[in-house]
Amino acid sequence: MTTTTPVLGPRVIALAHYAARALLENVLARHGVTFQQSVTLRLAAVAAGPVERDHVVEEVVGALKIDAAQAHSVVDELISTGLLAPDASSRVRITDAGRELFETTSAETAPITARVYAGIPAEDLAVAGRVLNLITERADAELSALTR
């Protein structure tokens, strides 16, 4: 049996994405949080303060390729569970409970991520990062052209 080095392509990218996402979702499930909620909560967690709700929605739409109504629904879910709170008329902010959840899930996923990436040379990670960013940019452009 001959083994060959896989060429980067849609299947390889998808398999890596879903394997990593399954690890994250396993951690999130223990805390009753969905992947979409985690992505949305992170945006508020890394912000310097309250953030425009429309900006959060726009970022979630771009990251997850969902429509704005779905992204607004996720923000509403986080508000109803007390992980985000309205701030002024059009802003949201992370609550103490939201920050604690974000920090807990981040701490739980950090060692898993470290094990997954262990031993991969920095140069390989840099190349992979550049290639994946380029693929993302091109795929986003194609998607934009399809939805015009």
Secondary structure, DSSP 8 states (H G I E B T S, - for coil): ---------HHHHHHHHHHHHHHHHHHHHHTT--HHHHHHHHHHHSSSS-EEHHHHHHHHHHHH---HHHHHHHHHHHHHTTSEEEETTTEEEE-HHHHHHHHHHHHHHHHHHHHHHTT--HHHHHHHHHHHHHHHHHHHHHHHHHT-
